[in-house]
Amino acid sequence: MSVRTTLVAFCLCMPFYAFAVCVTSSSANLRSGPGTNYRISWKVQKYMPFDVVKTSRGWYRVKDLDGDFHWILKSLVSSRFYCAVIKSSTANMRTGPGSHYPQSPLYPVANHYDSFRLLKQKGSWAHVEDPDGDKYWVHRSLIWVH
């Protein structure tokens, strides 16, 4: 097999993600197909991140943190910033970038699938903002960022 054939075969087997998007509306219905006539597969909140894998008639086919595929209306998402979602069952939300900082009094523990806008990273910690505009620190290993 030639190098060119091997490269083509490799590229055809690998998934292609053009870019990541985040939900910008307060909530969004994900669907099983590209249209409102398709069933709702998941309801998500603001800042939920996804990888775009396909586009069709004003809709994006997206892949979530679990590897599941859905469709979302393009006008409900943006690629202008990064977002994060809790991938563990829970995550301690801290007042600073380290486990020696206390848990946030507003939101001490986030749950699986809670989503945030990523503001910055400092070492292994991420500074995030929730849909209400409150800011926290969370360990990077507990989130999926896109």
C-alpha positions in Angstrom: 0.0 0.0 0.0 1.4 3.4 -1.0 1.9 6.3 1.5 -0.9 8.2 -0.4 -3.4 5.3 -0.1 -2.5 4.8 3.6 -3.0 8.6 4.2 -6.4 8.6 2.4 -7.6 5.5 4.3 -6.5 7.0 7.6 -8.3 10.3 6.8 -11.5 8.5 5.8 -11.5 6.6 9.1 -10.8 9.5 11.4 -13.8 11.8 12.3 -13.5 15.4 11.2 -14.5 18.2 13.6 -14.5 21.5 11.8 -15.0 23.5 15.0 -16.5 23.6 18.5 -19.7 25.5 19.4 -21.4 26.6 22.6 -25.1 27.1 23.3 -25.7 30.9 23.6 -29.5 30.9 24.3 -30.8 30.3 27.8 -31.7 26.7 26.8 -31.8 24.7 23.6 -33.6 21.6 22.3 -31.3 19.1 20.6 -33.1 17.0 17.9 -32.7 13.7 16.2 -32.6 15.3 12.8 -32.1 18.7 11.2 -35.6 20.3 11.7 -38.2 21.1 14.3 -40.3 18.2 13.1 -37.7 15.7 14.5 -38.0 14.5 18.1 -36.2 16.3 20.9 -33.3 14.1 22.0 -31.9 16.3 24.8 -32.7 19.7 26.4 -29.5 21.6 27.4 -28.7 24.9 29.1 -26.6 27.9 28.1 -22.9 27.2 27.5 -23.2 23.5 26.7 -20.3 22.7 24.4 -20.3 20.5 21.3 -18.1 19.5 18.3 -19.7 20.2 15.0 -19.5 17.3 12.6 -21.9 18.3 9.8 -24.1 21.1 8.6 -27.5 21.0 6.9 -30.0 23.7 6.0 -29.3 26.0 9.0 -28.6 23.1 11.4 -25.5 21.6 12.9 -25.0 17.9 13.6 -23.0 17.9 16.8 -21.2 15.4 19.0 -21.5 15.8 22.8 -19.1 14.8 25.6 -20.5 11.3 25.7 -20.0 10.8 22.0 -23.7 11.0 21.2 -24.9 12.9 18.1 -27.7 15.4 17.9 -28.8 18.3 15.7 -29.1 22.0 16.9 -30.2 25.1 15.1 -27.2 27.2 14.1 -28.7 30.4 15.6 -28.6 28.9 19.1 -24.8 28.4 19.2 -21.6 30.3 18.7 -17.9 29.4 18.1 -16.6 32.8 19.4 -15.6 31.4 22.9 -14.9 28.1 24.7 -17.3 26.4 27.0 -17.0 23.6 29.6 -19.3 20.9 30.9 -18.9 18.8 34.1 -18.0 15.3 32.9 -17.8 13.7 36.4 -20.8 13.0 38.6 -20.0 16.1 40.7 -17.3 18.8 40.9 -16.3 21.1 43.7 -16.6 24.7 42.6 -13.9 26.8 44.3 -13.3 30.5 45.0 -9.7 30.2 43.6 -7.4 28.0 41.5 -6.6 25.3 44.0 -8.1 22.7 46.4 -6.9 24.9 49.3 -9.4 27.5 48.3 -12.9 27.1 49.9 -15.9 25.9 48.0 -18.0 28.7 46.6 -20.8 29.7 48.9 -23.1 30.3 45.9 -22.5 27.0 44.1 -20.4 24.6 46.2 -20.9 21.5 44.0 -21.8 21.3 40.3 -23.4 18.2 38.8 -22.8 16.1 35.7 -23.8 18.1 32.6 -23.8 21.5 34.3 -22.3 23.9 31.7 -20.1 27.0 31.9 -18.3 29.5 29.8 -14.5 29.1 30.0 -12.8 32.4 31.0 -9.2 31.3 31.5 -7.0 28.4 32.7 -4.4 28.6 35.4 -2.3 25.4 35.7 -4.7 22.5 36.1 -7.6 24.8 37.1 -10.3 26.5 34.9 -12.0 29.8 35.7 -15.6 29.4 34.5 -18.8 31.5 34.4 -22.3 30.0 34.9 -25.3 31.1 32.9 -26.2 33.6 35.7 -22.8 35.3 35.4 -21.3 33.9 38.6 -17.7 32.8 38.4 -15.9 29.8 39.9 -12.8 27.7 39.7 -13.0 24.0 38.9 -10.2 21.4 38.4 -9.6 20.9 34.7 -9.8 17.0 35.0 -13.5 17.3 35.9 -14.6 19.1 32.8 -14.9 18.7 29.0 -13.8 21.9 27.3 -14.7 22.8 23.7 
